[in-house]
Amino acid sequence: MPDLSRLLSPRSVVIVGASPTPGALGNSVLRNLERHGYAGEIHLINPKRDTIDGRPCLKSIDELPHGVDAAVLAIPGPAVLGAVQALAARGVGAAIIFSAGFAEGGEEGLAAQAEVARIAHEHGMVVEGPNCLGMVNYAAGVPLTFVETPVLDLTGKPAVGIVSQSGAMAVVLGATLMSKGLGITVSVSTGNEAASGVEDYVAHLIDDPATPAIAMIVEQFRKPARFLALAEKARAAGKHIVLLHPGTSSAARESAATHTGAMAGDWQLMKAKVERAGVVLVDSLEALGDVTELAVRAKPVRRGGTAVLTESGAFKALTLDLAENIGLDLPAMAGETAEEMRAAIPDFIPVSNPMDLTAQALVDPDLYRRTLIPLLADDAYAALVFGIIQTDPATCARKFPAIIDAVKALKPEKPVIFAGIDDGAEVPAGYIEQLRAIGVTYFPSPDRAFRALRHLGKLAERDFATADAASVSLELPSGVIPEYRAKQLLAPVGIPFPAGGFAASADEAKAIAARVGYPVAIKAQSAALSHKSDAGGVILNIADDAALDAAWDRLFANVGAYDAAIALDGAQVEAMGQRGVELIIGARNDPEWGPVILAGFGGVTAELLHDVRLLPHDLTHDAIVAELRALKQGALLDGYRGSPALDVDAVAKLIAGLGRVLAGTPSIREIDLNPVVVYPAGEGVVALDALILAD
């Protein structure tokens, strides 16, 4: 890990390409430093100037004193390589490269970026960029960017660190967070990441006690394993990482490749891994700002339901609809809570959740406080949302002070959120500031409030426990391992297969059939034949020895006609089984993200519905069962419209077994079990096919 201190907290700075022209990049950097009152040494380099605004100018980098901390390169791309080499020779500790046209610009640009990286590593220099907007350390007053940057007073403000590959999005996110009254400790745009990446800056911010949360915009993780380890460290330290990662569409993945010089990755795989590590993954800039604010301003969101107090029966119905859509639990009021609520409200208001307080609070403002008391005391509710009609300043004056006073008096230990129902209503800014000052997050719309709360609620509900079973190491040859050999390897570790075995001759096949009983199936076996059905390499429902002799000859003839170059090892002979529900289960050791398991429904709807989930390999049995039930067709597992409940526990055991094999055998690239047939509860599962691909 590079030492980032000379970049993020430099005692001296040089602007290469300094300019007196307003709006020029070098001039904008200088103006930012002056506006922030930067107290360190500032060196300017411009071969055509002796001074700029009264500051002396050097003609070249060679004239710099040795050991300047950070350089900003506000120069054209073709001049960057020579400048980086010259800076390294003068012992400069860090460099920010604004110029584009490197890895995102083709082979020539990629080679130039690789040379920048080589120089940086050789000299221990931190390089931010190229193709970035620079960084701002608001806490230290160091704005090394050409974007006009306001001075922030972080006193008493919840603060956030920003790490973004996109410079423009870092600026946009910064403006969003500032508009919410949040502080920003450090904002970094990493660009093409020639010699420092998002992982380096995340590591720095995790160790920064002034940064309780990190908001990230990343198009491609270049060091996924390191990021996952850092995310787990952040979770252990009680710090939130909120991530926006474009790439769910193929067009977005292609755009990422051209934008940041990254190769597009597998978004679903990334999602499974980062969420397992404790990251909150969001899908929009709006959600990134909302979730980050809720994470740093409010009390921690714990596992549990949400209570909603509102002033409209129609909005109550809309809330119930949205809650069902996003999975937000709204437990009914019961027991002592219902009794206390009944005593606190007029008789004409029914006790419910959400609760419609009607317009009664306009004449009885203490109603907000009285209804808040039993909800804050009830452990069934992990958070409370006020869905309030604001209308105009006069109406706000009758509502906001009562709510603010109630929260101040009650000092809640759970999140209290204010959501204005009428987005766009004229609300005096002072009320919003007072809410924020007492830890109440203000949202201009209830949908945003509920969605942000649900994001953090999902994090609280995650089971981070890991399976305690020992991993399994297999000795594997490299390449494609055909079905019969894959089954011989996987059966001893608990993966269930049909009764049968491998036969190298028709006589061996008949002996296996005699052992397992007719009818049987035979399947052609060769490492060169991954899709046996396409080649006529599967023959089913063979009834007796004579039929088996005929089927054996036909099997070899079919494959020979399909591809004469394929030499079969023999055939797998197995007893025909009962029909059941087909699943697809596979496993993969991704070279960057590590092991992951795919599980979903197969059969004729597999491609149509794409009903699969990617699971971390080390989930507990209960967590695997929960993931299976979260499939689109998950209701089928527990019986649907008269069908029997299926053996979900047996499926979970199979998946756990695959996980142990993945963990202990990193040479495995893929395992494919398709289909896996699951039977009614207590009757187990069986994997009809198996294939292993190993390095």
HELIX and SHEET records of a PDB file:
HELIX    1   1 SER A    5  LEU A    8  1                                   4    
HELIX    2   2 LEU A   25  ARG A   35  1                                  11    
HELIX    3   3 ILE A   61  GLU A   63  5                                   3    
HELIX    4   4 GLY A   77  ALA A   79  5                                   3    
HELIX    5   5 VAL A   80  ALA A   89  1                                  10    
HELIX    6   6 ALA A  103  GLY A  105  5                                   3    
HELIX    7   7 GLU A  107  HIS A  123  1                                  17    
HELIX    8   8 GLY A  167  SER A  179  1                                  13    
HELIX    9   9 VAL A  198  ILE A  206  1                                   9    
HELIX   10  10 PRO A  224  ALA A  236  1                                  13    
HELIX   11  11 SER A  250  THR A  260  1                                  11    
HELIX   12  12 TRP A  267  ARG A  276  1                                  10    
HELIX   13  13 LEU A  285  ARG A  297  1                                  13    
HELIX   14  14 GLY A  313  ILE A  326  1                                  14    
HELIX   15  15 GLY A  335  ALA A  344  1                                  10    
HELIX   16  16 GLN A  360  LEU A  362  5                                   3    
HELIX   17  17 LEU A  367  ALA A  377  1                                  11    
HELIX   18  18 PRO A  393  LEU A  410  1                                  18    
HELIX   19  19 ALA A  429  ALA A  437  1                                   9    
HELIX   20  20 PRO A  446  GLU A  461  1                                  16    
HELIX   21  21 GLU A  483  LEU A  490  1                                   8    
HELIX   22  22 ALA A  491  VAL A  493  5                                   3    
HELIX   23  23 ALA A  506  VAL A  516  1                                  11    
HELIX   24  24 SER A  533  ALA A  535  5                                   3    
HELIX   25  25 ASP A  545  TYR A  562  1                                  18    
HELIX   26  26 GLY A  603  THR A  605  5                                   3    
HELIX   27  27 ALA A  606  LEU A  609  1                                   4    
HELIX   28  28 HIS A  621  ARG A  629  1                                   9    
HELIX   29  29 GLY A  634  ASP A  638  5                                   5    
HELIX   30  30 VAL A  648  GLY A  664  1                                  17    
SHEET    1   A 7 THR A  51  ILE A  52  0                                        
SHEET    2   A 7 ARG A  55  LEU A  58 -1                                        
SHEET    3   A 7 GLU A  41  ILE A  45  1                                        
SHEET    4   A 7 SER A  12  VAL A  16  1                                        
SHEET    5   A 7 ALA A  70  LEU A  73  1                                        
SHEET    6   A 7 ALA A  94  ILE A  97  1                                        
SHEET    7   A 7 VAL A 126  GLU A 128  1                                        
SHEET    1   B 7 VAL A 142  LEU A 144  0                                        
SHEET    2   B 7 MET A 135  ASN A 137 -1                                        
SHEET    3   B 7 GLY A 183  SER A 189 -1                                        
SHEET    4   B 7 ALA A 159  SER A 164  1                                        
SHEET    5   B 7 ALA A 213  ILE A 217  1                                        
SHEET    6   B 7 HIS A 240  LEU A 244  1                                        
SHEET    7   B 7 VAL A 280  VAL A 282  1                                        
SHEET    1   C 5 MET A 355  ASP A 356  0                                        
SHEET    2   C 5 GLY A 305  THR A 310  1                                        
SHEET    3   C 5 TYR A 381  ILE A 388  1                                        
SHEET    4   C 5 VAL A 416  GLY A 420  1                                        
SHEET    5   C 5 THR A 441  PHE A 443  1                                        
SHEET    1   D 6 GLY A 479  ILE A 481  0                                        
SHEET    2   D 6 LEU A 691  ALA A 694 -1                                        
SHEET    3   D 6 ILE A 668  VAL A 678 -1                                        
SHEET    4   D 6 VAL A 581  ASP A 590 -1                                        
SHEET    5   D 6 GLY A 594  PHE A 601 -1                                        
SHEET    6   D 6 VAL A 612  PRO A 616 -1                                        
SHEET    1   E 4 GLY A 479  ILE A 481  0                                        
SHEET    2   E 4 LEU A 691  ALA A 694 -1                                        
SHEET    3   E 4 ILE A 668  VAL A 678 -1                                        
SHEET    4   E 4 VAL A 685  ALA A 687 -1                                        
SHEET    1   F 4 GLY A 500  ALA A 503  0                                        
SHEET    2   F 4 GLY A 570  ALA A 575 -1                                        
SHEET    3   F 4 VAL A 520  GLN A 525 -1                                        
SHEET    4   F 4 VAL A 538  ILE A 542 -1                                        
END                                                                             
